[in-house]
């Protein structure tokens, strides 16, 4: 084994998770954090690839007209990707992803009307996707004002028309979903005042908390000084 491989193996040994998923509403920084975790640990990166969805810009311009095709495209895309990962599990490397498949239904319930959602549910049930189960979910939380500011700052054109009411409903759906979530260990992170994707100290503190979170439900409210584990509590 060469030096680089030894270094990567050491990083993997320091994180007890084979599959970490980072979740959260648009603008909270989940994809950026997932990328940094993957680079730091040498893990395979599993992204939802939103920029490949040809209906997404239409949805943000006109949610009523664009919701159903955008949602179905995401469902098919994610199902194909996760099914392939499931088939590779025997030989799976460590992985970091930026979505749960269940998030797809969460978005569908927020964006579709009742008739469209009934159709979506029929298609979802017929597909019977068995997604690989993460052994840690990191859920990043931030209020609507923070999300809107970050969306403006990152400057993706079609995102600038995102409606505050839509974001509010989305956050409520996320809150309800993760209040009931018990399928994997869960780390809920108050991400309103930290930037672990860009700030080295924030990332280092959060990485240590992730390393220690192997079971149960925990809440992380970062402190600007001191031991980050003092800001960690169980649920």
C-alpha positions as a Markdown table, in Angstrom:
| # | Residue | x | y | z |
|---|---|---|---|---|
| 1 | Unk | 0.0 | 0.0 | 0.0 |
| 2 | Unk | 1.5 | 3.4 | -1.0 |
| 3 | Unk | 1.7 | 6.5 | 1.2 |
| 4 | Unk | -1.5 | 8.1 | -0.3 |
| 5 | Unk | -3.5 | 4.9 | 0.2 |
| 6 | Unk | -2.2 | 4.7 | 3.8 |
| 7 | Unk | -3.3 | 8.3 | 4.4 |
| 8 | Unk | -6.8 | 7.6 | 3.0 |
| 9 | Unk | -7.2 | 4.5 | 5.1 |
| 10 | Unk | -6.3 | 6.4 | 8.2 |
| 11 | Unk | -8.9 | 9.0 | 7.5 |
| 12 | Unk | -11.5 | 6.3 | 6.9 |
| 13 | Unk | -10.5 | 4.7 | 10.2 |
| 14 | Unk | -11.1 | 8.0 | 12.0 |
| 15 | Unk | -14.7 | 8.1 | 10.8 |
| 16 | Unk | -16.8 | 5.1 | 11.8 |
| 17 | Unk | -19.4 | 5.7 | 9.1 |
| 18 | Unk | -19.5 | 4.0 | 5.7 |
| 19 | Unk | -22.3 | 6.3 | 4.4 |
| 20 | Unk | -23.0 | 9.8 | 5.6 |
| 21 | Unk | -25.8 | 11.9 | 4.2 |
| 22 | Unk | -25.9 | 15.7 | 4.6 |
| 23 | Unk | -29.4 | 17.1 | 4.3 |
| 24 | Unk | -31.1 | 20.5 | 4.6 |
| 25 | Unk | -33.1 | 23.1 | 2.7 |
| 26 | Unk | -31.8 | 24.9 | -0.4 |
| 27 | Unk | -29.1 | 27.4 | 0.5 |
| 28 | Unk | -28.1 | 25.9 | 3.9 |
| 29 | Unk | -24.8 | 24.5 | 2.5 |
| 30 | Unk | -25.4 | 20.8 | 2.4 |
| 31 | Unk | -23.7 | 20.1 | -1.0 |
| 32 | Unk | -20.7 | 22.2 | -0.1 |
| 33 | Unk | -20.3 | 20.4 | 3.2 |
| 34 | Unk | -20.7 | 17.0 | 1.6 |
| 35 | Unk | -18.0 | 17.9 | -0.9 |
| 36 | Unk | -15.6 | 19.0 | 1.8 |
| 37 | Unk | -16.3 | 15.8 | 3.9 |
| 38 | Unk | -15.7 | 13.6 | 0.8 |
| 39 | Unk | -12.4 | 15.4 | 0.0 |
| 40 | Unk | -11.2 | 15.3 | 3.6 |
| 41 | Unk | -12.0 | 11.6 | 4.1 |
| 42 | Unk | -11.3 | 10.3 | 0.6 |
| 43 | Unk | -14.9 | 9.1 | 0.4 |
| 44 | Unk | -16.9 | 8.7 | -2.8 |
| 45 | Unk | -19.2 | 11.7 | -3.4 |
| 46 | Unk | -22.9 | 11.0 | -4.2 |
| 47 | Unk | -24.7 | 14.3 | -5.3 |
| 48 | Unk | -28.3 | 14.9 | -6.4 |
| 49 | Unk | -27.0 | 16.7 | -9.5 |
| 50 | Unk | -29.8 | 19.4 | -9.5 |
| 51 | Unk | -28.1 | 21.3 | -12.4 |
| 52 | Unk | -28.9 | 18.4 | -14.7 |
| 53 | Unk | -32.7 | 18.7 | -14.2 |
| 54 | Unk | -34.0 | 20.6 | -17.3 |
| 55 | Unk | -37.2 | 21.5 | -15.6 |
| 56 | Unk | -35.8 | 23.1 | -12.5 |
| 57 | Unk | -35.4 | 26.6 | -14.0 |
| 58 | Unk | -39.0 | 26.4 | -15.2 |
| 59 | Unk | -40.2 | 25.4 | -11.7 |
| 60 | Unk | -38.6 | 28.4 | -10.1 |
| 61 | Unk | -40.0 | 30.8 | -12.7 |
| 62 | Unk | -43.5 | 29.2 | -12.5 |
| 63 | Unk | -43.9 | 26.6 | -9.7 |
| 64 | Unk | -47.4 | 25.6 | -10.7 |
| 65 | Unk | -46.4 | 24.7 | -14.3 |
| 66 | Unk | -43.0 | 23.3 | -13.5 |
| 67 | Unk | -43.5 | 21.3 | -10.3 |
| 68 | Unk | -44.6 | 17.9 | -11.6 |
| 69 | Unk | -42.0 | 17.4 | -14.4 |
| 70 | Unk | -39.2 | 18.7 | -12.1 |
| 71 | Unk | -40.2 | 16.4 | -9.4 |
| 72 | Unk | -40.5 | 13.3 | -11.6 |
| 73 | Unk | -37.2 | 14.0 | -13.2 |
| 74 | Unk | -35.6 | 14.1 | -9.7 |
| 75 | Unk | -37.3 | 10.9 | -8.7 |
| 76 | Unk | -36.1 | 9.0 | -11.7 |
| 77 | Unk | -32.6 | 10.4 | -11.5 |
| 78 | Unk | -32.2 | 9.7 | -7.8 |
| 79 | Unk | -33.8 | 6.2 | -8.0 |
| 80 | Unk | -31.3 | 5.2 | -10.8 |
| 81 | Unk | -28.3 | 6.5 | -8.9 |
| 82 | Unk | -29.3 | 4.9 | -5.5 |
| 83 | Unk | -30.2 | 1.6 | -7.1 |
| 84 | Unk | -26.7 | 1.4 | -8.6 |
| 85 | Unk | -25.2 | 2.2 | -5.3 |
| 86 | Unk | -27.3 | -0.5 | -3.6 |
| 87 | Unk | -26.0 | -3.1 | -6.1 |
| 88 | Unk | -22.4 | -2.1 | -5.4 |
| 89 | Unk | -22.7 | -2.2 | -1.6 |
| 90 | Unk | -20.7 | -5.4 | -1.2 |
| 91 | Unk | -17.6 | -3.5 | -2.5 |
| 92 | Unk | -18.7 | -0.1 | -1.4 |
| 93 | Unk | -16.1 | 2.5 | -0.4 |
| 94 | Unk | -16.9 | 5.1 | 2.2 |
| 95 | Unk | -19.5 | 7.5 | 0.8 |
| 96 | Unk | -20.8 | 11.0 | 1.5 |
| 97 | Unk | -24.1 | 12.1 | -0.1 |
| 98 | Unk | -26.2 | 15.3 | -0.1 |
| 99 | Unk | -29.7 | 13.8 | -0.2 |
| 100 | Unk | -32.0 | 11.1 | 1.1 |
| 101 | Unk | -34.4 | 9.6 | -1.3 |
| 102 | Unk | -37.2 | 10.3 | 1.2 |
| 103 | Unk | -36.5 | 14.0 | 0.6 |
| 104 | Unk | -38.0 | 13.5 | -2.8 |
| 105 | Unk | -41.4 | 12.8 | -1.4 |
| 106 | Unk | -41.1 | 15.7 | 1.1 |
| 107 | Unk | -40.5 | 18.1 | -1.8 |
| 108 | Unk | -43.3 | 16.5 | -3.8 |
| 109 | Unk | -45.8 | 17.1 | -1.0 |
| 110 | Unk | -44.8 | 20.8 | -0.8 |
| 111 | Unk | -44.7 | 21.5 | -4.5 |
| 112 | Unk | -47.5 | 19.4 | -6.0 |
| 113 | Unk | -51.3 | 19.8 | -5.8 |
| 114 | Unk | -53.4 | 16.9 | -4.5 |
| 115 | Unk | -54.0 | 15.3 | -7.9 |
| 116 | Unk | -50.4 | 15.6 | -9.0 |
| 117 | Unk | -49.2 | 14.2 | -5.7 |
| 118 | Unk | -51.5 | 11.2 | -6.0 |
| 119 | Unk | -50.0 | 10.5 | -9.4 |
| 120 | Unk | -46.5 | 11.0 | -8.0 |
| 121 | Unk | -47.2 | 8.5 | -5.2 |
| 122 | Unk | -48.4 | 5.9 | -7.7 |
| 123 | Unk | -45.2 | 6.2 | -9.7 |
| 124 | Unk | -43.1 | 6.2 | -6.5 |
| 125 | Unk | -44.7 | 3.0 | -5.2 |
| 126 | Unk | -44.3 | 1.2 | -8.6 |
| 127 | Unk | -40.6 | 1.9 | -8.7 |
| 128 | Unk | -40.1 | 0.2 | -5.3 |
| 129 | Unk | -36.5 | 1.7 | -4.9 |
| 130 | Unk | -34.4 | 0.2 | -2.1 |
| 131 | Unk | -32.0 | 3.0 | -1.3 |
| 132 | Unk | -28.9 | 2.2 | 0.7 |
| 133 | Unk | -29.4 | 3.2 | 4.4 |
| 134 | Unk | -27.0 | 5.8 | 5.7 |
| 135 | Unk | -25.4 | 5.2 | 9.0 |
| 136 | Unk | -25.4 | 8.9 | 9.8 |
| 137 | Unk | -27.6 | 11.8 | 8.6 |
| 138 | Unk | -26.3 | 15.3 | 9.2 |
| 139 | Unk | -29.3 | 17.7 | 9.0 |
| 140 | Unk | -28.3 | 21.4 | 8.7 |
| 141 | Unk | -30.8 | 23.9 | 9.9 |
| 142 | Unk | -31.1 | 27.7 | 9.4 |
| 143 | Unk | -34.0 | 30.2 | 9.3 |
| 144 | Unk | -35.5 | 31.5 | 6.2 |
| 145 | Unk | -33.7 | 34.8 | 6.4 |
| 146 | Unk | -30.3 | 33.0 | 6.4 |
| 147 | Unk | -31.3 | 30.8 | 3.5 |
| 148 | Unk | -32.4 | 33.7 | 1.4 |
| 149 | Unk | -29.2 | 35.6 | 2.1 |
| 150 | Unk | -27.0 | 32.6 | 1.1 |
| 151 | Unk | -29.1 | 32.0 | -2.0 |
| 152 | Unk | -28.5 | 35.6 | -3.1 |
| 153 | Unk | -24.8 | 35.4 | -2.2 |
| 154 | Unk | -24.1 | 32.3 | -4.3 |
| 155 | Unk | -25.8 | 34.0 | -7.3 |
| 156 | Unk | -27.3 | 31.1 | -9.2 |
| 157 | Unk | -29.7 | 32.9 | -11.6 |
| 158 | Unk | -32.9 | 30.9 | -11.5 |
| 159 | Unk | -32.7 | 30.5 | -7.7 |
| 160 | Unk | -33.1 | 34.3 | -7.2 |
| 161 | Unk | -36.8 | 34.1 | -7.8 |
| 162 | Unk | -37.4 | 31.5 | -4.9 |
| 163 | Unk | -40.4 | 32.6 | -2.9 |
| 164 | Unk | -40.1 | 33.2 | 0.9 |
| 165 | Unk | -43.4 | 31.4 | 1.4 |
| 166 | Unk | -42.1 | 28.4 | -0.5 |
| 167 | Unk | -39.0 | 28.3 | 1.7 |
| 168 | Unk | -41.1 | 28.6 | 4.8 |
| 169 | Unk | -43.2 | 25.6 | 3.8 |
| 170 | Unk | -40.2 | 23.6 | 2.9 |
| 171 | Unk | -38.5 | 24.3 | 6.3 |
| 172 | Unk | -41.7 | 23.2 | 8.0 |
| 173 | Unk | -41.7 | 20.0 | 6.0 |
| 174 | Unk | -38.1 | 19.3 | 6.9 |
| 175 | Unk | -38.7 | 20.0 | 10.6 |
| 176 | Unk | -41.7 | 17.7 | 10.7 |
| 177 | Unk | -39.8 | 14.9 | 8.8 |
| 178 | Unk | -36.7 | 15.0 | 11.0 |
| 179 | Unk | -38.8 | 15.3 | 14.2 |
| 180 | Unk | -40.1 | 11.8 | 13.3 |
| 181 | Unk | -36.9 | 10.4 | 11.7 |
| 182 | Unk | -35.4 | 7.3 | 13.4 |
| 183 | Unk | -34.1 | 5.3 | 10.5 |
| 184 | Unk | -30.4 | 6.2 | 11.2 |
| 185 | Unk | -28.3 | 8.1 | 13.7 |
| 186 | Unk | -29.2 | 11.7 | 13.3 |
| 187 | Unk | -27.1 | 14.9 | 14.0 |
| 188 | Unk | -29.1 | 18.1 | 13.8 |
| 189 | Unk | -26.8 | 21.1 | 13.3 |
| 190 | Unk | -27.7 | 24.7 | 13.9 |
| 191 | Unk | -25.9 | 26.1 | 10.8 |
| 192 | Unk | -27.2 | 29.6 | 11.0 |
| 193 | Unk | -23.9 | 31.2 | 12.1 |
| 194 | Unk | -21.3 | 28.8 | 10.8 |
| 195 | Unk | -19.9 | 27.9 | 7.4 |
| 196 | Unk | -18.2 | 24.5 | 7.7 |
| 197 | Unk | -17.7 | 24.4 | 3.9 |
| 198 | Unk | -15.5 | 27.5 | 3.8 |
| 199 | Unk | -14.4 | 28.1 | 7.4 |
| 200 | Unk | -11.6 | 25.7 | 8.6 |
| 201 | Unk | -12.4 | 26.1 | 12.3 |
| 202 | Unk | -16.1 | 25.5 | 11.8 |
| 203 | Unk | -15.3 | 22.4 | 9.7 |
| 204 | Unk | -12.8 | 21.0 | 12.1 |
| 205 | Unk | -15.3 | 21.4 | 15.0 |
| 206 | Unk | -18.1 | 19.8 | 13.1 |
| 207 | Unk | -15.9 | 17.0 | 11.8 |
| 208 | Unk | -15.1 | 16.1 | 15.4 |
| 209 | Unk | -18.8 | 16.0 | 16.3 |
| 210 | Unk | -19.6 | 13.8 | 13.3 |
| 211 | Unk | -16.8 | 11.5 | 14.3 |
| 212 | Unk | -18.3 | 11.0 | 17.8 |
| 213 | Unk | -21.9 | 10.6 | 16.6 |
| 214 | Unk | -22.5 | 6.9 | 15.9 |
| 215 | Unk | -25.9 | 6.3 | 17.5 |
| 216 | Unk | -29.1 | 8.1 | 18.6 |
| 217 | Unk | -30.3 | 11.6 | 17.9 |
| 218 | Unk | -28.0 | 14.6 | 18.8 |
| 219 | Unk | -28.3 | 18.4 | 18.5 |
| 220 | Unk | -25.2 | 20.5 | 17.8 |
| 221 | Unk | -25.4 | 24.2 | 18.6 |
| 222 | Unk | -21.9 | 25.5 | 17.7 |
| 223 | Unk | -19.9 | 27.6 | 20.1 |
| 224 | Unk | -17.5 | 30.2 | 18.8 |
| 225 | Unk | -14.9 | 29.3 | 21.3 |
| 226 | Unk | -14.2 | 26.2 | 23.5 |
| 227 | Unk | -14.8 | 22.5 | 23.1 |
| 228 | Unk | -17.3 | 21.8 | 20.3 |
| 229 | Unk | -18.5 | 18.7 | 22.1 |
| 230 | Unk | -19.8 | 20.9 | 24.9 |
| 231 | Unk | -22.4 | 22.2 | 22.4 |
| 232 | Unk | -23.5 | 18.6 | 21.5 |
| 233 | Unk | -26.5 | 17.1 | 23.3 |
| 234 | Unk | -28.5 | 14.0 | 22.9 |
| 235 | Unk | -32.2 | 13.9 | 22.1 |
